[in-house]
């Protein structure tokens, strides 16, 4: 297994519990960030999300001021549907447990903490995180997230707008495929004409008509950048 780093967020409003948990977490994980309540944690998550620096695991209390654990989890899952959680609480609430069943909750600790049980569960959680990282880096990438609206299926060469397929003509699909294959590279009109029509002498208007139709279909969140006089480029994509 490769030497992946692990990063966790601890959300706990009780100072003593926060310090105690931080100590033990630091013996297992590479980086531990703390938050005093759900509201602060949500801001940290949003900031990390904007920088593409997400947490491998979030360990949180449920009963907290400003924004409780369940509310925080609901908000986080809107941004990160696959986020992994461990819950720490003063009591087991059956209603909360039922809500958590369908979420990625790896464990549930009840205070006062049994250190041996906690360490065992945290170590297991770390192993699951590392396994996820190993699988992710070794498996062939299937979907390319172009922006917050559009995703491209690299196996079928299909474009999706929020999981709804975008109907493209054959030439529109070919233009998009050239851009996808060369993400981050500026593609000139001559290169498009050569790769798609195999004829550099074809009229510019033929290409421009296809490109306009393609861009019209993605105008709500356009990811193709036109550099007048030079060509077109998809500058970057989001993480998987």
Buried (B, 14 or more C-beta within 10 A) or exposed (E): EEEBEBBBBBBBBBEEBBEBBBEBBEEBBEEBBBBBBBBBBBEBBEEBBEEEEBBBBBBBBBBBEBBBBBBBBEBBBEBBEEBBBBBBBEEEBEEBEEBBEEBBBBBBBEEEBEEEEBBEBBEEBBEBBBEBBEEEEEEEEEEBBBBEBBBBEBEEBBBBBEEEEBEBEEBBBBBBBBBBEBBEEEBEBBBBBBBBBEEEEBEEEBBEEBBEBBBEBBEEEBBBEEEEEEBBBBEEBEEE
